Amino acid sequence: MKILIEIEAPGDWEKLTKSLEILQSMGIKTNSTPLVIAKGNKKINPESIFGIWKNSPHSISEIRKNAWRNF
């Protein structure tokens, strides 16, 4: 099992690791490398996707109902 905890303040990380010291026997590993966030391609023309649902209209209630089926 893996647990991902995102912490913004460095001081909070120290508090968390101190509180988890009792679990060291379970093999806690840390990875403090920051995630690389790449910016999207701004040259893509969004007009090509306009109207892709015009032949298949969906209501918000249908979208929610289908989303709950996936769980």
Secondary structure, 3 states (H helix, E strand, C coil): CCCCCCCCCHHHHHHHHHHCHHHHHHCCCCCCCCCCCCCCCCCCCHHHHCCCCCCCCCCHHHHHHHHHHCC
